[in-house]
Amino acid sequence: MNATVEKNYEILKNDALQDISKWQEKARVLVGTATCGRAAGALEVLDIFRKEVENRQLDVEVMEVGCMGHCYAEPMVIIYKPGFPPLCYGSVDEGIAKRLVTDYLENDDPCFDFAMAALEPNDMFPTFEDFPRGVYEQKIVLADCGLINPEDINQYLARDGYSALAKALSMKPAEVVAEIKDAKLRGRGGAGFPTGVKWEICHQAVSPEKYVICNADEGDPGAFMDRALLESNPHQVIEGLMIAGFAVGASKGYFYVRAEYPLAITRLRTALEQAREKGILGSSVLGSDFGFDIEIFQGSGAFVCGEETALIASMEGKPGIPNHRPPFPAVSGLRGKPTVINNVKTLSYVPHIIRKGVDWFKSIGTPDSPGTAVFALAGKVVSTGLAEVPMGTTLRTLIYDVGNGIKDDKPFKAVQIGGPSGGCLPESSLDLPIDFDSLQQAGAMMGSGGLVVLSEDDCMVEIARYFLEFTQKESCGKCTFCRLGTKQMLEILTDITKGQGKPEDIDLLLELGEDIKAGSLCSLGKTAPNPVLTTIRFFRHEYEAHIQEKRCPSLMCKDLISYIIDPAKCSKLCDACVGSCPVEAVYTKPDMLKDIHQDKCVKCDNCLVTCLPLYQAVVKVSPPVAVEGGGNHE
């Protein structure tokens, strides 16, 4: 390691260790205040802890941290107290927060009834590793998320943060490129392109000016991995971007972040300011002759700008429309200069590879897809949130062991993987290993890591229509096949969900889908038909039921269902469904039982939700009943 760089880094790390030592030996409370926590009330919980600690004059440090990944259990709180293992508490509300202060912080009762798990092995309480999720998860880029304050650079430095940058600065740029290339790190933004190859092309390009860009334009429905990483550990991504800049010979870096991520932008901006104050960013990084700075560019939320050339066009003030490749951005990108664009997760792996070595990284995952994969578990899975598992882990393990299975013990139907352009895989694919190549062969894709779990209550025709509607709206309109083809597919799917489909529509959808894939310029168009093609492939019978029987087997498509009340289960003494109906479609008959005016019903689901825990008298049926007035006629 360069002597000057090593000395300056050691000074920074020692200062950081000294700074955090002021509170490290005393009790401290960590409250997760990433977006998921805030949505669940974490800021109110944080305020209660601060007020209670102050009112009771306790010597306790209360701080904000990011997301641990257990979003289903937000608000989450971690308490460190000497003499006890660090304990994690989930679903913390005002009452639990006050109990934890009075019973645990003020006294010595850890309130195990409220605890989820301990963070370290002990004789008092199980750790996360004692549960299936902890067995199968292997955290690399998520390892510090939820454990450090993202707005305190010293907490990152104290955990060997920026040591990989210091190590890289003692190497030749070509050596850094070779390390990443040898590690077989593949882009985690969706395509899975070898990162080292992209860096090598840019490194070899002859130009006095080069750029590196972190693509944080995360626009997939149900995906929130990049946002959580930026909100929870922004310095990790910054370090990765700086190493990329050094490796390819760039002196300027950018974060392209969608403006809908205000907290991520705020925490990223704070992290950049702190890095500059420490001499990590600037004209002489850690005292070396390498100068590098980073700016934040806020995108306007166009999904297509996740594509490299559209992203560059957006940054140049042009419409976010993809361009033909070659030339690739690594040769001619931003302002015509060689440019490397990597995803947030891709760059987050870089410091770990440089610090721990190529062999360590390749020992995880599969030979062709080493490392881990970060997924956003959403939909009908019990434990929604972020999960990081080794490549090669099966979908069954991810959904049932890490995600704790399907809500309400409903039967599994399918999983939508890879974002809106990914494919829907059925139960027969549950033992498919998760890696770039296996998923592509199955008709899906890794994508950026969005994973939506579907149960028997989900109609695959409607799911396909929903995702196609998203990609159709987000199409830039440049390609005729994408612009008009997706629109025609959407119209056909909409007709089918309304019971207006024709037998020939299925073959027409298949034909259109293949034409759109072949005739579109960018990956948005090439992959937009995937949800339709895979649902027809695996769930053709549902399409046929909609078309031939005018019936939705999953009771999801509004035009093909009706709500009726079972008189055998209805109670004369209950009016809950009547009061819940916003359009007065539910009424009381002379015999005091309830019924529904089908011509008034807007199918809002209120009566079903209201009656479910009481009598379960309201039921959905398909095909819809066709009666005048009530719906209980025999």
N, C-alpha and C positions, 0 to 999 in steps of 0.2 A: 504494500500500500504506500502511496506517495506520502513522504514524511510530513509535509505541511498539511495535507488533507487529513491524515490520520490524527495529527495533533489537534487540529481544529475540531474534528469530529469528537474526539475524546473529551475535549473541553465542554462541548455542547452536551454530551451525554452525562458527564459528571455533574454539570449544573442542573440538568433535568432530574437526576437521581436525588440531588440535594434538595431540590424544590419539592418534589413529591414526598420526600421523607418527613416533611413537616406534618403531614396528615396520614401517612401510610400506616403508622403504628397505632392510630386511634380508631375509634368506631367511625364508620362512614356508610352513607346511604347513597346508592346509585339508582336513579330513576330513569327509565328508558323514555326519552322524549323525541324519538323519531316520529315521522308522520303517522305511523300505525299506532304508536302509543298516544299521541296527541288526540287522534280521532276517538280513542277509548277513554280519554279523560286524564291523561298522564300529567298535564300541567296543573290541574287541580290537586292531584295527589302530591306533586312536587311542592306546591304552595303549602299544603297541610304539614308535610314533614318539616319544612323550613320554619313555619310558625310555631309548631309544637316544640321543636328543638330549641328555638329561641325563648319561648315562654318558660320552658323548664330549665333553661340555662345549662343545657347539656353540651359537652365538648364533643360534638359530632359533626363531621363534614358531610354536607348534602350536595350532591352534584348531578348534573345531567349527563347521560350517556346515550348511545344510539340503540339500535335494534339487535337483539340476540337471535332473532329469527322465529321466536315463538309468538307470532303475531296473534294467534288464537287466544293467548293468555294475557294480552295487554289490558290494563297497564301493568308493567312488570317492575319489580323492585329487587335489588340485591343489597344485602346488608352484610358488611364485614364488622365483626366485633372480636377483639382479642379474647382467646379462650374458647371460641366457637368456630366451626367451619363457616366459610362464606355461604350464605343461604339465599336462594332465589325464590321470590314470592310472585304468584301470578294473580291476575284479576283483582288487583288491589283497589279498594274503594276508600272512601273517607273513613268509615268505621275501622277497617283493617289497618289503615295507616296510623290512626290514633292508637290502636291496640299495640302495634309494633313499637311505637315510641314509648308508651307507658310500661308495657310488659317486657319488652326485650331491651330497648336501648337504655331505659331508666332502671330496669331490673335485669333479671337473667333468664326470663322465660322466652325461648326462641319462637314460640307460637308455631310449632310444627304442623298444626292443623291447617295453617294457611300456606305452608311452604310447598314448592314444587320439587326442588332438589337442591343438594349441596353442590358446590362447584369444585370441591376437592375431596379425595377419599378421607373417610373419617369413621368413627364408631358410633356416631349419633344419628345420621340420616343418610338415605340413599343419594347417590350422585346421578347426574344425567346418564352416565355410562352404565348405570344399573338398569336402564330401561332400553327397549329395542331401538328407539331413535338414537340414543347415545352410542349404541353398539355399531350401527351402520353409518352414522355421520362421521366424516373426517374433515374437520374444518381447517382450511388454509387461509383463504381470503376473508372468511367470516370469523376467524379465530378471536380477534380483538373487538369485534363489533358487540356493543352492549356492555363492554368492560372498561372502556376508556372514554374520557371526555373528548369528543371530536373537535372541540374548540380550545384544547390545551395541547400545544405541540410537545410540551415536556413529557406528557404521558405516552406519547408515541415514541419519542426519543429514548425514554427509559426502557422500552421494550425492543431495543435494537433498531428502532426506526431510523431510516436514512443510512444505516450501516452498509446496505447493499449499494447505495449511491456512492458512498466513500470507497467501497471496494472496486466498483466499476471505474471510478476515476483513476485508479492505479493501473488499469488495464488499457490496452489499445482498443479503440472503437471496434475494429474488426474482430477482436477477441470476444467482446460482448455480444456481437451479432452471432458469432459462432456458437456461443453458449446457448443462446435462445433457440438457434436453429437445431442444435444437437439435442435440446430438451424436447423437441417435437411439440412445442406449445402451439396449439391451434386456436384461431380466433374464436372468442366466445360470444361474438356479436350475432352469430347465426350461420355464416358460411363455412366456418371451420378451416379457413385458409391458413397454411403454416405461417406463423408470425415471423419466424426467423428468415424465411424466404422474402417476405415483404420488406423487412429491414435491410436485407442484403442488397436488394434491388435499389433501394433508396441510398444506401451507403455508397454503392458503386456509381451512382449518378453524379455526373460532374456539374456542380453548380455552387456558386458562392453563397447561395441562400437556400435553406431548406426549412421545412416545417414538420412538426408532429402535432397531431390532433387527437384528443380523447373524445370518442363518440359517446355522449351520454344522452342521445336523443331517443330515449326509451319510450316507444309509443304503442307497444303491444297491449291489448286489453288483458288485464290479469297479470301483467309483469311489473315487478317493482324491485328487482335485484339491484340495478344500477343506482336507483334513487337511495335505497337503503345503505349501500356502500358509501356513497358520497355523504350521506347524513351521519353515518356512524364512524367512518374511518377515512376521511378525505386525504390525509397525508400519505396513506398507502398508495392511492392512485396517483397522487402528485409525484411520489418517488418513482413509480413505474414510468410515468411520462418523461421525467427528467432523464432516466436511464436510456429510454428510447431516443431522446433528443441527442444525448452524448454519442450513442452508438451509430446513428445515421449522419451525424454532423450538423444537426439543427441547433439554432440559437434561440428559437422562438417556439412556444407551444401554446395550444388553445384547448380549452374545454368547451365543447359544443353541448350546452345543456338546455333542455326545453324550459321555457319560462314558467310552465305549470309546476315546476319543482322549486318553489321559493325557499324552502328550508335548506335544500341541498345547495342552492346557490349561495345562501347566506353563510353556511358553514364552510363551503369551499372557499369563498372569498376571505373569510377569517383565517383559514389555514394558509392561504397564499400570503397574506399579510404577515403572519407569524414567521413563515419560512423566509421571507425577505428580511425581517428584523434579525433573524439568526444568521444571515449570510448564506443560507442554503440556496436561495434564489438570488440572481443578480449577475453582475459583470464578472465576478470571480467566485464560482461556486465552491464553498468550503476552502477558499484560498487557492484554488487551482486556476489554470489558465482557461478553463471552460466557463463561458458566460451563457446564461440561459434565463429566460423569464417566461411567464405564463399569463395569458389573458382568458377571461371568460366571455364566451359569445352565447347569447341567449336566443335559442331558436323559437319559432312561432308555433310549434306544435304540429307541423305537417309530418305525417308518418313516413312519407316517401323520402324525407330528408335524413332518414337513417341510412339510406344508400349513399355511398361515398361521394359520387360525383354530384348528386343532388345537394348533399351537405356542403360541398365546396361552393357550388353555385349560390347557395343561400348566404354563405359567409361573404361572398363577393358582391352581394347586393342584387343578385339576379333571382329570377323565379327558381324555386327549388325543384328543378326538373333534371332527371338523370341524363347523362351524355354517353355516347358510344365509347367503349373501351376496346382496344388500346387507343391512345396511350393511357396507361394506368396511373393513378395519382402518385404512386411511388416514383414515377418518371416525370410526370407533368401534372401537378395538382393545384394547390392554392396559389393563385396569381401566376400560374404557369411554372411553378417551382416544384421540385421533388418533395412529396408529402407522404408521410406515414399516418394512416388513420387506424386507431385501435379502439376496441370497446373498453369500457370501464373495467370489466372483469378480466379481460386479457392483460391489461396493464397492471392490475392488482397482483397477478401471479409473478410478474417480472422480478420484484424485489426478493421474493422468496426463492426463486430459482437461482439468482445471483448469489444470495447469501448462503443457501443450503446445498447448492450444487445440482448439476444435471442428473446424476445418478439417483439422488433422492427423489426428484420430481418424476423420473421415469419409473421408479419403483411403485408408483401409485397409478391406478387405472389400468388401461389396456395398452398393448404395444403400439398401436396406431393412434390411440387417443389417450395419452398419459394425463395424469393429474385428476382433478375433481371437476364436478359440474355443479353449478349453483342453480337451484330451481325455486321459482315462486309457486308454492302449492296453493291452488285456489279452487273454487267450485264446491263440490259436495264432499270434500275430504274433511275429516274431523279436525286435524291440527293444521290449519292454514298458516302460511308464513313462508320463511326462507329455509331451505335445507341445502346442505353441501355434502355430496356423496362422491365416492370414487367413480370414475368412468367405468362402465361395465356393470354397475349395479342394475338390477332388473327393475322394471316398472312396478312389479308386485311388491318388492321390498320397499321401494320409495313410497308407494301409496299406502300399503298396509302396515309396515313396520315403522317407517319414519313419519308418515302422515296419519297413522292410527286408524286407517280404514275409512269407510263411508259413513256419513252422518245418518243417524237413526237406523243404523244397521241395514240400510237399503241395499239391494243387489247392485253391484258394479255394472255399468253398461259400457262406458268408453272413456278414453282420456284424450283430450285435445292437447297436443304437445307441439311446441314450436311457434306459438303465437297465432295470429289470425290467418297466417299463410301455412300453418302446419297442418298435419293430418289428424283425423280422429281414428284411434286404434281401439279395437274391441277387446273383449276379455281374453280371447285366444292369444293376444299379444302381450299379456301381462308378464310373461317370462322373457320378454325381449330385453337384451342388455342395452343400457343407455350409453350410446356412443354415436359419433357423427355418422359412421358408415352403416351401422345396423338400422338406425332409424330411417335413413334415406332409402335403404332397400325395402323397408316396410311401407313406404309411401308417405312417411312423415318427415320431420326434420328436427334437429336439435333446437334451431332458432336461438333466441337469446336466453331461453330458460323458462318461459311461461308454461305452466302445466295446469290445465283445467280438468278436474275430475268430474265425470258425469255419472248420474245414477239412473235407475229405471224411470224416474220422473222427468227425464230430459228427452225431448223429441229430437232425433238426429236431423230431421229435415229442417226444423226451426233453428237448430244450432248451426247448420251449414248456412242457412239464410242470414243469420245474425253476423257471422264472421265475414261472409261475402259482402254484406251491406257495408261493413266497416272498410274493407279494402276497396270497394267500389267508390265510396265517398273520398277515400284518401288517394285515389288514382290521380296522377298529375295531368292525365289526358293527352300525353304526347303520342302514345301508341294507339292506333285505331283498335287493335285487338283487345287491349286492356280497357280502353275508354268505353267502347260500345259492347264488347263481348261480355264484360262483367255486368254491365247494365242489363243486357238481355238475359243472362243467367239469373240475375236477381229477380227480374220480373217473372220468370218461369217458376222460381222457387217460391215467390210470394203467392202466386196463383195456386201452387200445390198446397201451401199451408192454409189456404182459404177454401180448399175443396174444389178448386176450379181447374185442376191439372188434367192433362190428357195423357193417354198411354204412351204416346210417342215422345213425351217430354223428357223421359229418363235418358233415352238414347241421344236426344238433342243436347242435353246437359253434358253428356260425356264427350260428344263431338266438339262442342264449344270449348269445353275445358282444355282439351288437347290443342285446339287451335290457338287459344289464348297463351298457353304455355310456350308454344312454338313461335308465336309472333310478337311477343313482348320484349322490350329492350332490357328492363331491369328485373331484379328478383321479385319485386312487388307483383308485377304482372305474371311472371313465370310461375309463381307459387300461389297466386290468389285462388285458383280453382281447387287447390288441394283439399280443403274441407268438404267440398261438394263431391269430388272424385272418390275420396276415401269413405265418405258416408254411403255413397251409392255402392261402392265395392263391398262394404261390410254390413250395411243395413238397408239393402235394396228393398227388403220386405216392408220397411216402414214407408218408403216412397210409394210402393204399390198399394198399401192400405189407404194412404191419403188420396191417391188417384182413383182407385177402383171402388173403395168402400166409403169414401168421404169420411174417413175415420182417422183420428190421431191416437195411436195405441198408447202413447205416454200421457194423454190428456193434457197437452200443453198448448196446442194451437187454438187460440180463442174462437176462431170461426167454426171450429169443428167440435166444440164441447158445449155442454150446458150444465148448470148447477141445479140440482133438484134436492128436495128434502124427503127423507125416508120417514113416512108417518109412523112406522113401527118403533122408531128410535126417538122421534120428536117428543118433547115434553110440553104439556099444556101450561105448565107453571113457568116456563122460561121464554123470555122475549129478547134474548141477547142478539140473535141474528137480525131481528127486526130493527133494533137500535143501531146495529153496525152498518146497515145498508145505506149508502149515500144517496141513492136514487129512489128509495121507497119501493123497491121491487119485491122485497120480502113483506108478507102481510099475514095477518091472523085470520083464519077461517072461522066460521060459526062454531065449529067443534073445538076451537081454541088451539088446534094444531096449526103449524106454519106452512106456508107455500110460497112459491116464487112466480111472479109475472115474468115469463120468459121474454116478452117484448120490451120490458123495461130493464132487464138485467144487463149490466155492463161488464159482468164477469171480472169484478175487481178482486175477488177471493176473500173479501172481508167476512162474509157469513161462514165460509168454510173454516177460516182461522179462528173465528170466535166460537164456533160450535165444537171444534175438534176436541178440546180438553174436557168438554162437558158431556155431550151425548153422541158425537160423531154422526149426527143425523144428516148433515149436509154432505152430499157426494157429487163428484163430477162424472159425467157420462159422455161417451162419444160413440156414434154420431150424435149430434145435438137433438134434443127432443123438439118436435114441431107441433106444439099445442097452443091454443089460445088461452090466455089467463095463466092459471097455475101450472105446475109441473108435476103434480102427483097423480094425474089421471091414469087409470088403468086401461 
